[in-house]
């Protein structure tokens, strides 16, 4: 059994290792479990799948390898019920994605789907990937989009640098992105936003068939997602915590066909925005969890940074819901929240100084900007 030194809290080491082996079986890099888990360990595996939002994928592993892997009846029944609900929700999300693109298009806004059902297309079983809200990248700029929402009488939620929340949908939350993502470092962010604007001009004109086989909407291609999804993980590391689902997304993105020239361009861009070190950490984690072969790595695996990232992944769970360091009471002031986040992120300063050093200047000026705009 390949051992992983870093442990998930509240579960024994065997349970963690069985869970990782099952992830490898879904990824296609393993074919069986090294030993037979006990009923108690199966319950722990089920809890970890819940924690990392991969229960639909775990069900598919058990379904495909029913002759080798036999969990307790209750665990299998729970996973089957959850897999059915995930499929139903994804069917509805495909419809909502297409509806959003259509409705905004009718008002003169070009748009594209970020993450979600677009990334699910990379999976062997796209309808079993858990998707959250609908992330829509809308062309036109913040001011024009906000004016449009106000004229529609929409209730707008939290509005920040890159997105806002709007109550335009029933059954799912809608995140309207003015820009896909950002960097705290203003110099790197400036060139990043230029690149994303150029990419948007092209991808808004494309069309991708969603996993329901009916809906066609613009979605970023793998060449864009090789950078965007890595940045998404980067942002989650500092803000909300990284879960295994984020890593699975990136694993299957890297599995998509790409030419040597396309991969060289990706590496050049990562170097331009000083993301090569973090990419090395992600490559290490992809190898340790999914046994990704060297031939598919974007950059050489960085063991030192990778061990730190792996500890964070195992500790935090999906969106950091299980990381006590990220649980800040609602009654805390904005400044208390800022201090708590900065204190936590100080641990990353040594490895990512160019980004972490700009956290406080960015957040202070961002808060003042939101206050002036009436977004707070």
Secondary structure, DSSP 8 states (H G I E B T S, - for coil): ----SS--TTS-HHHHHHHHHHHHHHHTS--S-SS---HHHHHHHHHHHHHTT-HHHHHHHHHHTTTT----HHHHHHHHHHHHHHHHHHHHHHHHHHHHHHHHHHTT--EEEESHHHHHTTSTTGGGS---SEEEEETT-HHHHHHHHHHTT--EEEE-SSEEEE---SSS-EEEESSS---SSHHHHHHHHHHHHHHHHHHTT--EE-TTSS-EE-B--HHHHHHHHHHHHHHHHHHT---HHHHHHHHHHHTS---HHHHHHHHHHHHHTT-HHHHHHHHHHHHHHH---GGG-SS---HHHHHHHHHHHHHH-GGGTT-GGG---TTS-HHHHHHHHHHHHGGGTTT-HHHHTTHHHHHHHHHHHHHHHT--
